[in-house]
């Protein structure tokens, strides 16, 4: 399969249209919401929209993004965009990094070069990786997606084709969070013989949608107190977005494809709630970081197909490739960030994965490569060091 070089060049007409829409935003009335209890806070949303409209420099960000080598290919009729950063070291191993929602490929921008060129970032050349960072199907520049049924377990099949047939890697390593953790786990389940190892910063059973192979209350150890309650709180109070995107994603897609402020509100609240920011989102993401995320959804008109990824997971249920235990047979490393949306116990992880490394981090939340890039890089290096 062929790969074609790709450069991001957003037409000025798109930027002009965005500016006009932001200037004409009709904000919803709000009261008694200083603590964000009802969702996105109006005062902060106005600040961010104003910054996006008047001060955010997309052309500078565009140059930064284009400083990496981008490519596009097509696999089974599905457009796939990816960064390919060759490693600098005696024997780099190929590593594919997979993002989640509401992430983009750019959430890995702080870890790509340290993983590919360790010496330039205070590391050892022996730890170098050939780094591949695709956009999930239907996200960002892996668009337009017009194929139904594309979800996390089918994405794993696409990643094998990308790595083997497009890039020529028969065996490779994988890492991911959120959806990327499920894609990575599926690689370690179905394609264990092709995997050097898998590393995740979120744990979930591959049967999360439509089944249950998750932990039992007695699996949580003395040092994991409060984790089960955290998981229950997420399902009860923080999963409304999931129910909507699993059931009627197209309904809200029309609204968020038309209103950049609406798109901003939808994504912003998750960035604040799911990160280890203590209620101040800019402790973890600058306004430029936030606006860049919004832009990558806006300019590609990809919110709708990113939301459909949930629908396809809920309506095309995972089926195991084998019945062996552990379910994920590839050697597995886990980074546990304590402000993650859900926290699974080590006892369960030892049954479900071929667990080789378990690291509990002192800080960080759902967006690990953006929140704690240095800690994540060090854990990835350390885990794969023994598998080279």
KANORZI-V532415 format. One record per pair of residues at least 4 apart in sequence whose C-alpha atoms are under 7 Angstrom apart, sorted by the first residue. I is the first residue (numbers start at 1). J is the second residue. Records with the same first field share a line. If there is no record, write none. Layout:
I=J, J
This chain:
1=165, 166
2=73, 166
3=71, 72, 73, 166
4=71, 72, 73
5=70, 71, 72
6=70, 71, 72
7=66, 70
8=62, 66
10=14
11=15
12=16
13=17
14=18
15=19
16=20
17=21
18=22
19=23, 53
20=24
21=25
22=49, 53, 260, 261
25=261
30=42
33=37, 38, 41
34=41
36=40, 41
39=269
40=265, 269
41=45
42=46
43=47
44=48
45=49, 265
46=50
47=51
48=52, 287
49=53, 261
50=54
51=55, 56
52=56, 291
56=288
57=61
58=62
59=63
60=64
61=65
62=66
63=67
68=83
69=83, 84, 85
70=82, 83, 84
71=81, 82, 83
72=80, 81, 82
73=79, 80, 81
74=78, 79, 80
75=79, 158
78=145
79=142, 143, 145
80=134, 135, 137, 142
81=134, 135, 141, 142
82=132, 133, 134, 135
83=132, 133, 134
84=131, 132, 133
85=116, 130, 131, 132
86=116, 130, 131
87=92, 116, 117, 128, 129, 130, 131
88=92, 116, 117, 125, 128
89=125, 126, 128
90=125, 126
91=126
92=128, 129, 130
93=128, 129, 130, 172
94=129, 130, 131, 172, 173
95=129, 130, 131, 132, 172, 173, 174
96=131, 132, 133, 173, 174, 175
97=132, 133, 174, 175, 176
98=133, 134, 175, 176, 180
99=103, 104, 105, 176, 177, 178, 179, 180
100=177, 178, 179, 180
101=178, 179
102=267
103=107
104=135, 140, 293
105=133, 134, 135
107=369, 370
108=112, 369, 370
110=369, 370, 373
111=115, 369, 373, 377
112=116, 131
113=117
114=118, 121
115=128, 129, 377
116=128, 129, 130, 131
117=121, 128
118=122, 123, 124, 125, 127, 128
119=123, 124, 125
127=381, 385
135=139, 140, 141, 142
136=142
137=142, 143, 145
138=142, 143, 144, 145, 302, 305, 306
139=143, 302, 305, 306
140=296, 297, 300, 302
141=300
145=305
149=312, 316
150=154, 155, 309, 312
151=155, 309, 312, 313
152=156, 179, 182, 183, 313
153=183, 186, 318
154=158
155=159, 183
156=160, 183, 186, 187
157=161
158=162
159=163
160=164
161=165, 166
162=166, 167
163=167, 168, 169
164=168, 169, 170
170=194
171=194, 195, 196
172=194, 195, 196
173=195, 196, 197, 198
174=184, 197, 198, 199
175=184, 198, 199, 200
176=180, 181, 184, 199, 200, 201
177=181, 200, 201, 202
178=182, 202
179=183
180=184
181=185, 200, 201, 202, 203
182=186, 206
183=187
184=188, 198
185=189, 328
186=190
187=191, 192
188=192, 195, 198, 328, 329, 330
189=327, 328, 329, 330
190=321
191=195
192=329, 330
195=330
196=387
197=330, 331, 332
198=330, 331, 332, 333
199=332, 333, 334, 380
200=333, 334, 335
201=334, 335, 336
203=344
204=208
205=213, 214
206=318
207=211, 212, 213, 318
208=212
209=313, 314, 317
210=314, 317
215=219, 348
219=345, 347, 348
220=224, 225, 345
221=225
224=345
226=230
227=231, 343
228=232
229=233
230=234, 342
231=235, 342, 343
232=236
233=237
234=238, 239, 341
235=239
239=243
240=244
241=245
242=246
243=247
244=248, 249
245=249, 307, 308, 310, 311
246=310, 311, 314
247=311
249=253, 304, 307, 308
250=254, 304
252=256
253=257, 303, 304
254=258
255=259
256=260, 262, 263
257=301, 303
259=263
260=264, 298
261=265
262=266
263=267
264=268, 294
265=269
267=271
268=272
269=273
270=274
271=275, 281
272=277, 279, 281
274=340, 341, 365, 366
275=339, 364, 365, 366, 367
276=339, 364, 365
277=281, 283, 284
281=285
282=286, 287
284=371
285=289, 290
286=290
287=291
288=292
289=293
290=294
291=295
292=296
293=297
294=298
295=299
296=300
297=301, 302, 303
298=302
302=306
303=307
304=308
305=309
308=312
309=313
310=314
311=315
312=316
313=317
325=352
326=351, 352, 353, 354
327=352, 353
328=352, 353, 354
329=353, 354
330=354
331=354, 355, 356
332=353, 354, 355, 356, 357
333=355, 356, 357, 358, 383
334=357, 358, 359
335=358, 359, 360, 361
336=359, 360, 361
337=360, 361, 363, 364, 365
338=361, 363, 364, 365
339=364, 365, 366
340=365, 366
341=366
345=349
346=350
347=351
348=352
349=353, 355
350=354, 355
357=383
364=368, 371, 372
367=371
368=372, 373, 376
369=373, 376
372=376
373=377
374=378
375=379
376=380
377=381
378=382
379=383
380=384
381=385
384=388
